[in-house]
Amino acid sequence: MISIITICFNAKKTIARTFDSILEQVFLPAEYIIIDGMSTDGTLDIINQYRLLFIEKGISLKVVSEKDNGLYDAMNKGVKLVSQEWVHFLNSDDFYVNKYVLSSIHQQLINIKEDIVYGRIIKEKNGSQSIQYDIKEKHLKLNMLSGCPISQPATFFRTNLLMHKYSFDTTYKISADYKLYVEMINNKERFKFIPYFVTCFDENGISSINKDGLVVEENIRLLKECGHTTVFIQLSKNKKCFKLYSLLIEFISRF
């Protein structure tokens, strides 16, 4: 029922932890897809060491190692290989918060009507942890104007949605997942929030760096491309004003 996709490139230091968090799940995924960008640091050796462990657990393992055009190109490649009804992207430096995650999610996915199910993440940076405030379905439209309203590492997508209707825009380096959510929200796709912690997310990744540079530039671009000439675009040019704007949206979203 559930496929997991991991995109990796030179992830030798962290990918074993990602693998272990999958293998220890009480409810195992039916399929695990690894898209590697031709790593040169020994990542492929670790993948080969874990092959038999996944097979012994009854998990169908698919591994592709080839050059790609970036993270989102690799994610699109992974989707094309999915054979299960639901898909989750687990980053190569992230991991499930406990062994009951997929079991809890699976119970929610049974007979569900919605197509995008999202939960909570724990953010980890330099040894400290933080938790993002919950954004319920009714506030997605508002929150998407100040930033990506949903954490991609905590999202489970119905496969047909990504395989036949949407894809990650590979012209973006950092914000293609944000654009994907904006498109889905604009098109009134069906979302469901569940109050479960799904993954521990490493904030030292590329999408968490250079917040004042490329991320803001891409965020403004995607909102324009999606037809939103909003106050966000003007306020984003002033750090203090944008911070107040974001805090106001957060306050409203708590009700």
Secondary structure, DSSP 4 states (H G I P E B T S, - for coil): -EEEEEEESS-TTTHHHHHHHHHT-SS--SEEEEEE---SSSHHHHHHHHHHHHHHTT-EEEEEE---SSHHHHHHHHHHT--SSEEEE--TT-EESSTTHHHHHHHHHTT---SEEEEEEEEEETTEEEEPPP--GGGHHHHTTTS--S-GGGEEEEHHHHHHT----TT-SS-HHHHHHHHHHHTT--EEEEEEEEEEEETTSGGGS-IIIIIHHHHHHHHHHTT---HHHHHTTSHHHHHHHHHHHHHHHT-
